[in-house]
Amino acid sequence: MAEALETRPGMRVVGRTSTSAGLPQLLGSGRVDVLVLHAVTRQELSSDLVRTALARDHDLGIVLLTEAGAADLVRDALESGIRGWVCSDESLDRLVAAVREVGAHEVFMPVSRMTAVLAPQSVPTTSDASNRLLLRLTPRQQDVLRCLMDGCSRDETGRLLDMSPNTVRTHVGAILRRLQVHSTLAAVAEARRGGLLGRSAEGASTANGVGGLGR
């Protein structure tokens, strides 16, 4: 995988390791913009591993490469701060796209996959703790978060809400701080637990007489 990535324009592999014990040395060997983690089971990728990596560099982008059915593993990882997920049976182009997007501080996870991963969290009951965190957000921040829940990039969010990408970035930073999470994927998970609806879901629900979360 590393050799294949390095053949792509703009890609430079600065190191690799086959064990979690080698991760600190890898991250300390030079500037790392994106970390690609290949794991199949929770034992191979603990939430502590992701948090340890992010503690060394809060701007580090992490892409998880794993099996399509590993919903629990992906859910744990995104709550810990990963920003991208690619299935191991997908093409190299898909992984390259994920690395580029995550390296640009964007999220790479198709809405269809994100919905499947987060569904078990959003169905049973609304979390009062998550709801209280969401109430810390301004109406404009909630609008931005609803776009993120629909899988919109920051550029797409800016176009939908008529704001610049820099303004969207500022709002996203404030959302992460107020929700006490490290990534937009984790913010989306928190929003679902708190009962917030994405823009597309909110429109459908409002038509049926059910509104979204308000201040």
Buried (B, 14 or more C-beta within 10 A) or exposed (E): EEEEBEEBEEBEEEBEEEEBEEBEEBBEEEEBBBBBBBBEEEEBBBBEBBBBBBEEBEEBBBBBBBBEEBBEBBBBBBBBBBBBBBBBEEEEEBBBBBBBBBBEBBBBBEEEBBBBBBEEBBEEEEBEEBBEBBEBBEEEBBBBBBBBBBBBBBEBBBBBBEBEBEBBBBBBEBBBEBBEBBBBBBBBBBBBBBBBBBBBBBEEBEEEEEEBBEE
